[in-house]
Amino acid sequence: MENPTIAIIGLGYVGLPLAVAFAEKYKVLGFDINSKRVEDLKVGIDNTLEISKEQLLKVQQNDSNTSKLIITDKVSQIAEATIFVVTVPTPTNKYNQPVLTPLIKASETIGNVLKEGDIVIYESTVYPGVTEDVCVPILESHSGLSFNKDFYAGYSPERINPGDKKHTVTKILKVTSGSTPESAKYIDNLYASIITAGTHLAPSIKVAEAAKVIENSQRDINIAFVNELSKIFRLLDIDTQAVLEAAATKWNFLKFTPGLVGGHCIGVDPYYLAQKALEEGYNPEIILAGRRMNDGMGNYVAQEVVKLMIAKEAKVKDGNVLILGVTFKENCPDIRNSKVIDVISELKKYKLNIDVFDPWANEDEVKHEFNISLLSKESQLKSKYEAIILTVAHKEFEDFNIDEYITANSVVFDVKSFLPKNKVDGRL
């Protein structure tokens, strides 16, 4: 395939930047089942804020015969593709079990248009074995083709960091793999043609799948450790940040900070690996212990705030609390798996009135996902609050005048150690 046509299945935080990058060199068909998303992208509107309007419109208007991005929600339009790249979400359910439905549906869609010689590459986070044991049989059954004879597969884990304008898709080293030595080499060369940071060809698809899932599991466990340290040091009346700064002077100290662990990767990926381990009869104690610690931090923050409110004789029942930030990370509109909702839910048990202010998040998305009426402008805030909790370190909050909204009895709690220390009553 000297001049492949590439179909990107799923145009979210991962798929869209990848589609734009590939479209600089190849003809790309960007497919998404969300018709509203497709129509927005066609006119240059990317609500994830990953791609600018100018860049999005430019790549769709490319006059080259070999490179251009065509965005569609019609399956018939992706039938001409020779390479299919799957970038759909892989979430967990309320029991923290992997949900492969989007991946299965995407595989069914591709299987219906798959042709001899085509290659299907998965980028979605999975546990080892999903590509070959779950997705490939679906591709075979829907296409009538034979794996590694008529078509091939690969896995190249996404490493997108939402909101990060420095480590963009082409500047992050890419792990690649393929189902045969020939397809693996082809896939590696394909990515190498757009990834300036280089590629790493893994020896098998399962190795590439495992590499992805442990990247974020490792981070999750390290953050869980410092979250536990934060709990211990608060009991000892020791400033956790001061301890971490002192410890970080050692050359090999790993720099992690406490906080709420949400998002599409770190808060989800460990459960995928844990599920596979449990299926094989092994109980992954450290992985699940880290998850329990991090999943409980929202409740912990809320309880610590209420304790401080009682100590300062602030009104608790029917008191007003302001939450600064609802996205899962700073300077990004992504609310997927945000753990701020855990803080809010726990506070509501104490009959507190909660206002949520976030200049980055989309009001409609927050309403749909969390049933919360978001305040997106400072003018919408109340005059005074019994407690203010900074949960997300958006750059806009650097200029937020805390003093304007508090009284002598109010509590200010800083989850991110973002505010001046003399302005807060407590922090992780």
Buried (B, 14 or more C-beta within 10 A) or exposed (E): EEEBBBBBBBBBBBBBBBBBBBBBBBBBBBBBBEEEBBEBBBEBEBBBBBBEEEBBBBBBEBEEEEBBBBBBBEBEBBBEBBBBBBBBBBBBEEEBEBEBEBBBBBBBBBBBBBEEEBBBBBBBBBBBBBBBEBBBEBBBEBBEBEBBEBBBBBBBBBBBBBBBEEEBBBEBEBBBBBBBEEBBEBBBEBBBEBBEBEBEBBEBBBBBBBBBBBBBBBBBBBBBBBBBBBBEBBEEEEBBBEBBEEEEEEEEEEEBBBBBBBBBBBBBBBBBBBBBBEEEEEEBEEBBBBBEBBBBBBBBBBBBBBEBBEEBEBEBEEBBBBBBBBBBBBBBBBBBBBBBBBBBBBBEEBEBBBBBBBBBBBEEBBEEBBEBEBBBEBEEBEEEBBBBBBBBBBEBBEEBEBEEBBEEBBBBBBBBBBBEEEEBBBBB
